[in-house]
Amino acid sequence: MQNSVMYLFVTFALFIFLTSCKSVNPYVKYNYFNGATFINDTLNISTELFGDIKYHPIKRKEIKMKIRGIKELKCKDLLVYGTTYISPYYDLLLFYNTQNKQITDSVKTTVLLKDTLKNRILIKKSLDNKNVFLYLKSVKTQKTNVPLILDAENIISNVRFDTLAKSQLTYANIFNEHKDIDNYLLVKNKFETAPIKSTDRSDWDKFQYLATVLSHDASNKELKALLDDFEVKRRAYFQPKIDSLMAIEEGITLGESAVIQKLKELSKNEQIFMLNENHWYPNHRILATKLLAPLKENGYTYLAIEALSQGQDSLLISDKNTKIEGAKNYPTKNTGYYTREPYFGNYIREALRLGYKLIGYEYEGVGDREVVQANNIKKILDNDSNAKIVVYAGLDHIYEDSSGRGRRMASYFKEFTGINPLTVDQTHLFGNAKSELALFNIDLFEGDKKLNTNVDYLLINDINSSLDAVFDEETMADFSIVEKELNTYLNEEILVSVFYKEEYAKYKSASVPILNKIINITSKQIDLRLPIGEYYLKIRDVNDNTILLKEIIVDNLQ
């Protein structure tokens, strides 16, 4: 009988132990992290944590063990659980409840536990009936608990019971905080879940930043939807004009091969060829890549790229046998921000393969940006007066005369050098020309109030952004991979990145992929289309956990 009672008691105790954390805090889903800033939009609480914390999913059994014996802490109140990955090493648990017996109208902070033996600390901060509990506990042997205590005091001092942190959050903050993170699925999620009020201004900012992020996956359906929405009014405005011009046909060149040949002819006797891009459109980089060989045949040897970071041009060398330390014939993460996009990366690889000398000309934050850019390009001519230069710029910088927003780089360049560049704008004209590429003489749009006509040619670029548009058909192959690990992510999005084997083997996460693809998993099989070759395949989830990293060989035998 006693054994039976004891068995029932132990069983009941075990049941209580395992189920006491059954109820997960419903407010966890409203947590938002932007770097070190933590915001819970619904509870109106925030604090500044540290950027060296890896956050974990809340598992009842694990949390119960960590807070065992601390009566003030309940699993159901847990909001945040993470662990630092640099010293001091500790678990961080942040709890919230509304169980004050005595409501106060001022903020009160109380140290409930400071255990030097187990190196842990528990601090409570309260206002009205709201309580935040911060619990830190070392996970490695520490010589002193001072860093732990200082971190705890710092975090709890930044806890706020208001909406200030939320009101200060902007899409620019989010973009800059995640600019160096190459998991674009994670960054996309940060934009889509940000607790930012919708206004005309914030919506526009969100669009621009999100389109920039999503452009790293050129086939992304969300990107296409964003760009379709951006273009719809512009296409409606320009289409009647395009239709009327198509009927006349004069001053228009249609078709990919015809447009490329036309630009080759136009640039033959020019010293400077300027082409622009919109940073949201990977297909702009595909056209730029297709023009490299024809322009090289015309004697162009320099490629000046706005998007190159300071000092990176000297490390991008076409000669594989160069002795310059750090030199390479392909881009890396440090080459620039926009150059991390796969099609921009391929643009740089192809330019170096063809023997172009790459020059970065962006200004460094001092002086007038347009003037500095123009002078930096002029320096190429100062050193090589006969140089033929391809300039690849962003948006309006190729305007040759003053626009409504003042003078641009090309305008100053003409003044400083006396050279009239050939300028082609592929960023502002939208419409259906029944062709992937359509080139229009600028005279056809003279006086149009919706266009800046301070360029030589306008171009509609409707090239489909795919590797098939870049590589020859005989070098492409279908590739499928079946991985059981993907079963865990059914109906969830994952990020697939493909890197050249040689590049990833040397630079790892600093490599620029040949392909990024956000995929909604419906089976354990992934289908890709890639150039024949050897690669590293990397698959990550929305929390930047690596699901798979392996070498693959793509051939035409599958």
Secondary structure, 3 states (H helix, E strand, C coil): CHHHHHHHHHHHHHHHHHHCCCCCCHHHHHEEEECCEEEECCCCEEEECCCCEEECCCCHHHHHHHCCCCCCCCHHHEEEEEEECCCCCEEEEEEEECCCCCCEEEEEEEEEEEECCCCEEEEEEEEECEEEEEEEEECCCCCCCHHHHHHHHHHHHCCECCCHHHHHCCHHHHHHHCCCCCCHHHHHHHHHHCCCCCCHHHHHHHHHHHHHHHCCCCCCHHHHHHHHHHHHHHHHHHHHHHHHHHHHCCCEEECHHHHHHHHHHHHCCCCEEEEEECCCCHHHHHHHHHHHHHHHHCCCCEEEECCCCCCCHHHECCCCCCCCCCCECCCEHHHCCHHHCHHHHHHHHHHHHCCCEEEECCCCCCCCHHHHHHHHHHHHHHHCCCCCEEEEEEHHHHCCCCECCECCHHHHHHHHHCCCCEEEECCCCCCCCCCCEEEEEHHHHCCCCCCCCCCCEEEEECCCCCHHHCCCHHHEEEEEEECHHHHHHCCCEEEEEEEEHHHHHHHHHHECCCEEEEEECCCCEEEEEEECEEEEEEEECCCCCEEEEEEEEECCCC
